[in-house]
Amino acid sequence: ARPAAAEAPAGAMDGSGERSLPEPDSQGSAAGDDIEIVVNVGGVRQVLYGDLLSQYPETRLAELINCLAGGYDTIFSLCDDYDPGKREFYFDRDPDAFKCVIEVYYFGEVHMKKGICPICFKNEMDFWKVDLKFLDDCCKSHLSEKREELEEIARRVQLILDDLGVDAAEGRWRRCQKCVWKFLEKPESSCPARVVAVLSFLLILVSSVVMCMGTIPELQVLDAEGNRVEHPTLENVETACIGWFTLEYLLRLFSSPNKLHFALSFMNIVDVLAILPFYVSLTLTHLGARMMELTNVQQAVQALRIMRIARIFKLARHSSGLQTLTYALKRSFKELGLLLMYLAVGIFVFSALGYTMEQSHPETLFKSIPQSFWWAIITMTTVGYGDIYPKTTLGKLNAAISFLCGVIAIALPIHPIINNFVRYYNKQRVLETAAKHELELMELNSSSGGEGKTGGSRSDLDNLPPEPVGKEAPSCSSRLKLSHSDTFIPLLTEEKHHRTRLQSCK
């Protein structure tokens, strides 16, 4: 039953001529299992009962049962507005998220509906004081993924801000070191840096082409002993390319903020492997002849020259597509393992069958089961080299079944691998766009906060307040001002900025 205060008038005129809300009746504030409250969330009205809400007394809805005794200060600390005539509490929140949160009182768990932003849904759960432990595991994984995305956006924005910021307390050498690092590692920072990146990319291609052309007999020359060696012009071009790669690596090493991490990075190890064979072969050519036979020196130099193919992997530094492919392959180890397992089982089975069926033919090419592995590999992968082939009818039938099974075995795991590639590639583009958008909002906020400013430039970002000393490097969102733009993405901060239901998340 409704308390007697529900019959009270909606308001009365005070001495100033303004309408004032009546004082709530303390007799109707006692919590009971038969009490019902009316909540209006974003225009959606719903009646809830006390016995249902009292299951979780720490939640905001359960606190509404006893809030009438505390007066209007207590009421408005829990809701946005209150109608004493209807005993109706108003909340300017997302009604769709509220429909999900209310499930905790009925089912003891919360499921996040499709289409709701996980971060905004977490804020809604925090507002309604519903613990995250009630969120289902499938929804928690989605929330964790979005958190990682926001942390990645914050990290990218922080890196850009670190590049733009200049600390006056730093010495001249430190500032020069940061400029060199940004010049070589951040091609988007300036036009000369972009030119250097393009030049480095072209030199990688030139050195790879020179390495291939040096093996053409028509372009080789004879040395004093009559052996064919690379043309001197090609050697000079390769020496110039190696000199550039060496200078670039040393500058990046000396200017890197963390030299140990730089030296152990995979791409930097590739750079060393691309440079090192040139100097080792040069050392062996001039000094090795004194310690060992000339033939051994030439063989060692030839083996080291083969390692020059590692320089083609330097292209991954300048190609986001190659980096995406590498990440997709790393995330697809399970699918690649399934592919190899399918092929291994098929190779073993069809090799054994082919060897058994071909033994009746006097001119059989299947001498043993291990020798038949080669035939099974080129058949299941539909290569069809043709050096080993069946001659009996049963052997040909076995071959037909083997390549059909090979097509199916290869096609099954390909789709997840492609999905991983597309998902990661699209995610990187979205994160890059989001990071740029955060910087634009920061620039807009900083320019609008200045006196008499109607527009801003990227140099305005340098005037942002520095990070407080003594704290860990948090996300740069503490330097962001809350924006009223619909597309503003709040990063993970210690302060909780709750959105209204009129603000959407993109």
C-alpha positions as CSV (number, residue, x, y, z in Angstrom):
1,A,0.0,0.0,0.0
2,R,1.2,3.5,-0.7
3,P,2.1,5.7,2.3
4,A,-0.3,8.4,3.4
5,A,2.1,11.1,2.1
6,A,1.2,10.1,-1.4
7,E,-2.1,12.0,-1.0
8,A,-0.3,15.2,-0.2
9,P,-0.5,18.0,-2.8
10,A,2.4,18.3,-5.2
11,G,3.5,21.6,-3.9
12,A,2.5,24.8,-2.1
13,M,3.2,28.5,-2.7
14,D,5.7,30.0,-0.3
15,G,6.0,33.7,0.7
16,S,8.1,34.6,-2.4
17,G,5.5,33.3,-4.8
18,E,7.4,30.3,-5.8
19,R,6.2,26.7,-5.5
20,S,8.1,24.6,-3.0
21,L,8.2,20.9,-2.6
22,P,6.4,19.5,0.5
23,E,8.4,17.9,3.3
24,P,8.3,14.1,3.1
25,D,6.4,12.2,5.7
26,S,8.7,10.3,8.0
27,Q,6.0,7.7,8.7
28,G,6.1,6.5,5.2
29,S,9.8,5.9,5.1
30,A,9.8,2.6,7.0
31,A,11.1,-0.1,4.8
32,G,9.0,-3.1,4.3
33,D,8.6,-6.0,2.0
34,D,5.2,-4.7,0.8
35,I,6.5,-1.3,-0.2
36,E,6.5,-0.4,-3.8
37,I,8.4,2.4,-5.5
38,V,8.1,4.0,-8.9
39,V,11.2,4.8,-10.9
40,N,11.3,6.7,-14.2
41,V,14.5,6.0,-16.0
42,G,14.9,8.0,-19.2
43,G,11.2,8.1,-19.8
44,V,10.6,4.4,-19.0
45,R,8.4,4.1,-15.9
46,Q,8.6,0.9,-13.8
47,V,7.1,-0.2,-10.5
48,L,9.5,-2.1,-8.1
49,Y,8.7,-3.8,-4.8
50,G,10.6,-3.7,-1.6
51,D,11.0,-7.5,-1.1
52,L,12.6,-7.6,-4.5
53,L,15.0,-4.8,-4.0
54,S,16.0,-5.7,-0.4
55,Q,17.8,-8.8,-1.7
56,Y,20.8,-6.4,-2.5
57,P,20.6,-3.6,0.1
58,E,23.8,-2.0,-1.1
59,T,22.4,-1.0,-4.5
60,R,20.9,2.4,-5.3
61,L,17.4,1.1,-5.8
62,A,17.4,-0.6,-2.4
63,E,18.4,2.7,-0.8
64,L,15.4,4.4,-2.3
65,I,13.2,2.5,0.1
66,N,14.6,4.3,3.2
67,C,15.5,7.6,1.6
68,L,12.2,9.4,2.4
69,A,13.1,9.6,6.1
70,G,16.3,11.5,5.3
71,G,14.6,14.4,3.7
72,Y,15.2,16.0,0.3
73,D,19.0,16.0,0.6
74,T,19.0,12.3,0.9
75,I,16.4,11.9,-1.9
76,F,18.3,14.1,-4.4
77,S,21.6,12.4,-3.6
78,L,20.1,9.2,-5.0
79,C,18.1,10.5,-8.0
80,D,17.9,13.4,-10.4
81,D,14.3,14.5,-9.6
82,Y,11.4,13.4,-7.4
83,D,7.6,13.8,-7.6
84,P,6.2,13.7,-4.1
85,G,2.6,13.5,-5.4
86,K,3.2,10.3,-7.4
87,R,6.1,9.1,-5.2
88,E,8.1,8.8,-8.4
89,F,11.9,8.9,-8.7
90,Y,13.4,10.3,-11.9
91,F,16.8,9.2,-13.3
92,D,18.4,10.7,-16.4
93,R,20.1,7.5,-17.3
94,D,20.1,5.0,-20.2
95,P,16.8,3.0,-20.1
96,D,18.3,0.2,-22.2
97,A,21.1,-0.3,-19.8
98,F,18.7,-0.1,-16.8
99,K,16.7,-3.0,-18.3
100,C,19.8,-5.1,-18.2
101,V,20.9,-4.0,-14.7
102,I,17.4,-4.7,-13.2
103,E,17.9,-8.4,-14.1
104,V,20.1,-8.8,-11.1
105,Y,17.1,-8.6,-8.8
106,Y,15.2,-11.2,-10.8
107,F,17.9,-13.7,-11.9
108,G,21.0,-12.9,-9.8
109,E,23.1,-12.0,-12.8
110,V,23.5,-9.3,-15.4
111,H,23.8,-9.7,-19.2
112,M,24.8,-6.9,-21.4
113,K,22.6,-6.5,-24.5
114,K,24.1,-6.2,-27.9
115,G,24.7,-2.7,-29.1
116,I,25.5,-1.2,-25.7
117,C,29.0,0.2,-25.1
118,P,30.7,-1.9,-22.5
119,I,32.5,1.0,-20.8
120,C,29.2,3.0,-20.6
121,F,27.5,-0.1,-19.3
122,K,30.1,-0.4,-16.6
123,N,29.4,3.2,-15.6
124,E,25.7,2.4,-15.4
125,M,26.4,-0.5,-13.1
126,D,28.6,1.7,-11.0
127,F,25.8,4.3,-10.8
128,W,23.2,1.8,-9.8
129,K,25.8,0.3,-7.3
130,V,25.6,-3.2,-8.8
131,D,28.9,-5.1,-8.3
132,L,30.7,-6.3,-11.4
133,K,30.7,-9.8,-10.1
134,F,27.1,-10.1,-11.2
135,L,28.1,-9.5,-14.8
136,D,28.3,-12.7,-16.8
137,D,31.7,-14.1,-17.9
138,C,30.9,-13.6,-21.6
139,C,30.2,-9.9,-21.0
140,K,33.3,-9.5,-18.8
141,S,35.5,-10.6,-21.7
142,H,33.9,-8.0,-23.9
143,L,34.4,-5.4,-21.2
144,S,38.1,-6.4,-20.9
145,E,38.6,-6.1,-24.6
146,K,37.2,-2.5,-24.6
147,R,39.4,-1.6,-21.7
148,E,42.4,-2.8,-23.6
149,E,41.4,-0.7,-26.6
150,L,41.0,2.4,-24.4
151,E,44.3,1.8,-22.8
152,E,45.9,1.5,-26.2
153,I,44.3,4.8,-27.3
154,A,45.6,6.4,-24.1
155,R,49.1,5.0,-24.7
156,R,49.2,6.3,-28.3
157,V,48.0,9.8,-27.2
158,Q,50.5,9.8,-24.4
159,L,53.3,9.0,-26.9
160,I,52.2,11.8,-29.2
161,L,52.1,14.2,-26.3
162,D,55.5,13.1,-25.2
163,D,56.8,13.9,-28.7
164,L,55.1,17.3,-28.8
165,G,56.1,18.3,-25.3
166,V,59.4,20.0,-24.5
167,D,60.8,20.0,-21.0
168,A,62.8,23.1,-20.3
169,A,64.6,21.4,-17.5
170,E,66.2,18.9,-19.8
171,G,69.7,19.4,-21.0
172,R,70.7,20.2,-24.6
173,W,72.0,16.6,-25.2
174,R,68.7,15.1,-23.9
175,R,66.6,17.4,-26.2
176,C,68.9,16.6,-29.1
177,Q,68.5,12.9,-28.3
178,K,64.7,13.1,-28.3
179,C,64.7,15.0,-31.6
180,V,66.9,12.4,-33.3
181,W,64.7,9.6,-32.0
182,K,61.5,11.3,-33.2
183,F,63.2,12.1,-36.5
184,L,64.0,8.4,-37.2
185,E,61.2,6.6,-35.4
186,K,58.2,8.9,-36.1
187,P,57.9,9.6,-39.9
188,E,54.6,11.4,-39.4
189,S,56.3,14.0,-37.1
190,S,57.6,16.1,-39.9
191,C,58.2,16.3,-43.7
192,P,62.0,15.6,-43.5
193,A,61.3,12.6,-41.3
194,R,58.9,11.3,-43.8
195,V,61.5,11.8,-46.6
196,V,64.1,9.8,-44.6
197,A,61.6,7.0,-44.0
198,V,60.9,6.8,-47.8
199,L,64.6,6.9,-48.6
200,S,65.3,4.1,-46.1
201,F,62.5,2.0,-47.7
202,L,63.9,2.6,-51.2
203,L,67.4,1.6,-50.1
204,I,66.1,-1.7,-48.6
205,L,64.5,-2.5,-52.0
206,V,67.7,-1.4,-53.9
207,S,69.9,-3.6,-51.7
208,S,67.6,-6.6,-52.2
209,V,67.6,-6.1,-55.9
210,V,71.4,-5.8,-56.0
211,M,71.7,-9.0,-54.0
212,C,69.6,-10.8,-56.6
213,M,71.4,-9.3,-59.6
214,G,74.8,-10.2,-58.2
215,T,74.0,-13.8,-58.8
216,I,73.4,-13.4,-62.6
217,P,76.3,-14.9,-64.5
218,E,76.2,-12.3,-67.2
219,L,76.7,-9.5,-64.6
220,Q,79.6,-11.2,-62.9
221,V,83.3,-10.7,-63.6
222,L,86.3,-12.9,-63.2
223,D,88.9,-12.3,-60.5
224,A,92.6,-12.9,-60.6
225,E,92.1,-16.6,-60.0
226,G,89.4,-17.0,-62.6
227,N,86.5,-17.3,-60.3
228,R,83.2,-15.4,-60.9
229,V,82.6,-12.6,-58.4
230,E,80.0,-9.8,-58.2
231,H,80.5,-6.8,-60.4
232,P,82.4,-4.0,-58.6
233,T,79.6,-1.5,-59.3
234,L,77.0,-3.8,-57.6
235,E,79.5,-4.2,-54.7
236,N,79.8,-0.4,-54.4
237,V,76.0,0.0,-54.3
238,E,75.7,-2.6,-51.7
239,T,78.4,-1.0,-49.6
240,A,76.6,2.3,-49.8
241,C,73.4,0.7,-48.6
242,I,75.1,-1.1,-45.8
243,G,76.7,2.2,-44.7
244,W,73.3,3.9,-44.6
245,F,71.8,1.0,-42.6
246,T,74.7,1.0,-40.2
247,L,74.4,4.8,-39.6
248,E,70.7,4.6,-39.2
249,Y,71.0,1.7,-36.6
250,L,73.7,3.5,-34.6
251,L,71.7,6.7,-34.5
252,R,68.6,5.0,-33.3
253,L,70.5,3.0,-30.7
254,F,72.2,6.1,-29.2
255,S,69.0,8.1,-29.2
256,S,66.7,5.4,-27.8
257,P,65.3,6.1,-24.3
258,N,65.7,2.4,-23.3
259,K,68.7,0.9,-25.0
260,L,68.3,-2.6,-23.6
261,H,64.7,-2.9,-24.8
262,F,65.8,-1.5,-28.2
263,A,68.6,-4.1,-28.6
264,L,66.3,-7.0,-27.7
265,S,63.5,-5.9,-30.0
266,F,62.7,-8.3,-32.8
267,M,62.9,-5.8,-35.6
268,N,66.2,-4.4,-34.3
269,I,67.6,-7.9,-34.2
270,V,66.6,-8.3,-37.8
271,D,68.5,-5.0,-38.6
272,V,71.6,-6.4,-37.0
273,L,71.3,-9.7,-38.9
274,A,71.0,-7.7,-42.1
275,I,74.2,-5.6,-41.4
276,L,76.4,-8.1,-39.6
277,P,77.2,-10.5,-42.6
278,F,78.8,-7.6,-44.6
279,Y,81.3,-6.8,-41.9
280,V,82.0,-10.4,-41.0
281,S,82.7,-11.3,-44.6
282,L,84.8,-8.2,-45.0
283,T,86.9,-9.2,-41.9
284,L,87.3,-12.8,-43.2
285,T,88.3,-11.6,-46.6
286,H,91.2,-9.4,-45.3
287,L,92.2,-11.2,-42.1
288,G,90.9,-14.8,-42.4
289,A,93.3,-15.8,-45.2
290,R,96.2,-15.5,-42.8
291,M,94.6,-18.0,-40.3
292,M,92.9,-20.5,-42.6
293,E,92.9,-21.7,-46.2
294,L,91.6,-19.5,-48.9
295,T,89.0,-22.1,-49.9
296,N,87.6,-22.2,-46.4
297,V,87.4,-18.4,-46.3
298,Q,85.5,-18.3,-49.6
299,Q,83.0,-20.8,-48.3
300,A,82.5,-18.9,-45.1
301,V,82.0,-15.7,-47.0
302,Q,79.5,-17.4,-49.3
303,A,77.5,-18.7,-46.4
304,L,77.4,-15.3,-44.8
305,R,76.2,-13.7,-48.0
306,I,73.2,-15.9,-47.9
307,M,72.2,-14.2,-44.6
308,R,71.7,-11.0,-46.5
309,I,68.2,-12.1,-47.2
310,A,67.3,-11.0,-43.7
311,R,67.3,-7.4,-44.9
312,I,64.0,-8.0,-46.7
313,F,62.4,-8.2,-43.3
314,K,63.4,-4.6,-42.7
315,L,60.4,-3.7,-44.9
316,A,58.1,-4.7,-42.0
317,R,59.3,-1.6,-40.1
318,H,57.8,0.6,-42.8
319,S,54.8,-1.5,-43.7
320,S,51.7,-1.8,-41.4
321,G,50.4,-4.6,-43.6
322,L,53.4,-6.8,-42.9
323,Q,53.1,-6.0,-39.2
324,T,49.4,-6.9,-39.3
325,L,50.2,-10.2,-41.0
326,T,52.8,-11.0,-38.4
327,Y,50.3,-10.4,-35.6
328,A,47.6,-12.4,-37.4
329,L,49.9,-15.4,-37.7
330,K,50.9,-15.1,-34.0
331,R,47.2,-15.0,-33.0
332,S,46.5,-18.0,-35.3
333,F,48.9,-20.5,-33.9
334,K,45.9,-22.8,-33.0
335,E,44.5,-22.7,-36.5
336,L,48.0,-23.2,-38.0
337,G,48.5,-26.2,-35.7
338,L,45.2,-27.7,-36.8
339,L,46.2,-27.2,-40.5
340,L,49.6,-29.0,-39.9
341,M,47.9,-31.8,-37.9
342,Y,45.3,-32.4,-40.7
343,L,48.1,-32.5,-43.3
344,A,50.3,-34.7,-41.2
345,V,47.6,-37.3,-40.7
346,G,46.6,-37.2,-44.4
347,I,50.2,-37.5,-45.5
348,F,50.8,-40.5,-43.3
349,V,47.6,-42.3,-44.3
350,F,47.8,-41.7,-48.0
351,S,51.5,-42.4,-48.2
352,A,51.0,-45.8,-46.6
353,L,48.0,-46.6,-48.8
354,G,49.8,-45.5,-51.9
355,Y,52.9,-47.6,-51.1
356,T,50.7,-50.7,-50.5
357,M,48.6,-50.3,-53.6
358,E,51.6,-49.6,-55.9
359,Q,53.6,-52.7,-54.9
360,S,51.8,-54.9,-57.4
361,H,53.1,-52.8,-60.3
362,P,56.6,-53.9,-61.6
363,E,57.7,-50.3,-62.4
364,T,56.4,-48.7,-59.2
365,L,57.9,-45.4,-58.1
366,F,56.9,-45.9,-54.5
367,K,60.0,-47.5,-53.1
368,S,59.2,-47.0,-49.4
369,I,56.6,-45.2,-47.1
370,P,59.0,-42.4,-46.1
371,Q,59.8,-41.8,-49.8
372,S,56.1,-41.7,-50.5
373,F,55.8,-38.7,-48.0
374,W,57.0,-36.4,-50.8
375,W,54.3,-37.6,-53.1
376,A,51.6,-37.2,-50.5
377,I,52.8,-33.6,-49.7
378,I,52.8,-32.4,-53.3
379,T,49.4,-34.2,-53.9
380,M,47.5,-32.9,-50.9
381,T,48.8,-29.4,-51.4
382,T,47.7,-29.7,-55.1
383,V,51.2,-28.8,-56.4
384,G,51.5,-32.0,-58.5
385,Y,55.2,-32.0,-59.2
386,G,55.0,-35.2,-61.2
387,D,58.3,-36.9,-60.3
388,I,56.3,-39.6,-58.4
389,Y,52.9,-40.7,-59.6
390,P,50.7,-43.8,-59.2
391,K,50.4,-46.3,-62.1
392,T,47.7,-48.7,-60.8
393,T,44.0,-48.0,-60.8
394,L,43.7,-48.2,-57.0
395,G,46.7,-46.0,-56.7
396,K,45.1,-43.4,-58.9
397,L,41.9,-43.6,-56.9
398,N,43.9,-43.1,-53.7
399,A,45.6,-40.1,-55.3
400,A,42.2,-38.5,-56.2
401,I,40.9,-38.9,-52.7
402,S,44.1,-37.6,-51.2
403,F,44.1,-34.3,-53.1
404,L,40.4,-33.8,-52.4
405,C,41.0,-34.3,-48.7
406,G,44.0,-32.0,-49.0
407,V,41.8,-29.2,-50.4
408,I,39.3,-29.6,-47.6
409,A,42.1,-29.8,-44.9
410,I,43.7,-26.6,-46.1
411,A,40.4,-24.7,-46.6
412,L,39.0,-25.3,-43.2
413,P,41.5,-23.3,-41.0
414,I,42.0,-20.5,-43.5
415,H,38.8,-18.6,-42.7
416,P,39.7,-18.0,-39.0
417,I,43.2,-16.8,-40.0
418,I,41.8,-14.3,-42.5
419,N,39.3,-13.1,-39.8
420,N,42.2,-12.5,-37.4
421,F,44.0,-10.5,-40.0
422,V,41.0,-8.4,-40.9
423,R,40.0,-7.9,-37.2
424,Y,43.4,-6.7,-36.2
425,Y,43.9,-4.5,-39.3
426,N,40.5,-2.8,-38.7
427,K,41.2,-2.4,-35.0
428,Q,44.5,-0.7,-35.6
429,R,42.8,1.8,-38.0
430,V,40.1,2.5,-35.5
431,L,42.6,3.0,-32.7
432,E,44.7,5.3,-34.8
433,T,41.7,7.4,-35.7
434,A,40.5,7.5,-32.1
435,A,43.9,8.7,-30.9
436,K,43.9,11.5,-33.5
437,H,40.3,12.4,-32.5
438,E,41.4,12.7,-28.8
439,L,44.2,15.0,-29.8
440,E,41.8,17.2,-31.8
441,L,39.4,17.4,-28.8
442,M,42.3,18.3,-26.5
443,E,43.4,21.0,-29.0
444,L,39.8,22.3,-29.2
445,N,39.4,22.4,-25.4
446,S,42.8,24.1,-24.9
447,S,42.1,26.7,-27.5
448,S,38.5,27.4,-26.3
449,G,39.8,27.8,-22.8
450,G,42.2,30.6,-23.7
451,E,41.3,34.2,-23.7
452,G,39.9,35.5,-27.0
453,K,40.7,32.3,-28.9
454,T,38.3,31.0,-31.5
455,G,40.6,28.4,-33.0
456,G,43.6,26.3,-32.0
457,S,46.7,24.8,-33.5
458,R,48.6,21.7,-32.6
459,S,51.2,23.8,-30.8
460,D,48.6,24.5,-28.2
461,L,49.1,21.0,-26.9
462,D,52.4,22.0,-25.5
463,N,50.7,24.3,-23.0
464,L,48.8,21.4,-21.3
465,P,49.8,21.0,-17.6
466,P,52.5,18.3,-17.0
467,E,51.9,15.1,-15.3
468,P,52.2,15.2,-11.5
469,V,55.5,14.0,-10.1
470,G,55.7,10.8,-8.1
471,K,52.9,9.0,-9.9
472,E,53.2,6.1,-12.2
473,A,52.7,7.0,-15.9
474,P,48.9,6.8,-16.1
475,S,46.9,7.3,-19.1
476,C,46.9,10.8,-20.4
477,S,43.2,11.2,-19.8
478,S,43.9,13.2,-16.6
479,R,45.0,15.9,-19.0
480,L,41.8,15.8,-21.0
481,K,38.9,18.0,-20.3
482,L,35.4,16.6,-20.3
483,S,33.9,17.3,-23.7
484,H,30.3,17.7,-24.6
485,S,30.9,16.2,-28.0
486,D,29.0,13.1,-28.8
487,T,32.1,11.4,-30.2
488,F,34.3,12.0,-27.2
489,I,35.7,8.8,-25.8
490,P,36.6,9.1,-22.1
491,L,39.8,7.2,-21.3
492,L,40.3,5.2,-18.2
493,T,40.6,7.7,-15.4
494,E,40.4,7.7,-11.7
495,E,37.6,10.3,-11.9
496,K,34.3,8.8,-13.1
497,H,32.5,11.0,-15.6
498,H,29.0,9.6,-15.9
499,R,27.2,10.3,-19.2
500,T,23.6,11.2,-19.5
501,R,21.4,9.1,-21.7
502,L,21.4,11.9,-24.4
503,Q,25.1,11.4,-24.9
504,S,26.0,8.5,-27.2
505,C,29.2,6.5,-27.5
506,K,30.9,6.1,-30.8
